[in-house]
Amino acid sequence: MTDLIATNLSLKAKDAALVEAASFRLAPGEFVALLGPNGAGKTSLLRASLGLERPSGGGATLGGEDVGTLSPIVRARRIAYLPQTRPLAWPNSVRDVVALGRFSHGAALGRLGDADAEAVERAIVACDLSHLAHRRADTLSGGELARMHCARAFAAEAPLLIADEPIAALDPRHQFRILDLIKEFVTRGGGALVVLHDIELAARYASRLIWMKDGRIVADGSPTETLNAERLEDVYNIRGSVDALRVTMAGPL
């Protein structure tokens, strides 16, 4: 079993509650979108569920084991994490950055085994980066960088993927491209939990929507079950209407 399961997970920073009693499950074959306004606790929930932050209550398991007991290498083999901030420490080639996804398998730059090299090549092809493989990463456009980081995550060939705002600051074409890649990953048997701010795109791609407000999960279900005008008002404090999962925003309350 490779499911990620959070149970009554809570996280505090000094006296501030960042996440309160949050529970969810991510399994292979699911595309789950995590929605909520800025400051709702989405990134904190992801980090706590991955064992990157010590929870103040509750816990999370990955493949049936407490995430807090897993080594970074074991965790990376089971779940690929694409954080919101993805700095480049040095101007490596695109291929070398993608190859970082194989470190959890014992690979090292310049010393990839056959299986590692094949995984890197599959990720590069899937993300349409073959023509850029030898380019320096610091010369890429925003859309190209987003595809490169997705390829790094895919190269790990972990059964689960968590991506925190992978389409932020991208133009519409590249937003669709990145979400198509994640959808293909799910179609091949992976499971993905993705933080998004575009509600219509979330409804279009995701099989489940998890809604957060003030550090709490307030709804978890299919787009049909959870996306409605009342939810938009409750979570985002905006007026809107929903027709066949198409969202029309009327403005703030």
Secondary structure, 3 states (H helix, E strand, C coil): CCCEEEEEEEEEECCEEEEEEEEEEECCCCEEEEECCCCCCHHHHHHHHCCCCCCCEEEEEECCEEHHHCCHHHHHHHEEEECCCCCCCCCCEHHHHHHHHHHHHCCCCCCCCHHHHHHHHHHHHHCCCHHHCCCEHHHCCHHHHHHHHHHHHHHCCCCEEEEECCCCCCCHHHHHHHHHHHHHHHHCCCEEEEECCCHHHHHHHCCEEEEEECCEEEEEECHHHHCCHHHHHHHHCEEEEEECCEEEEEEEC
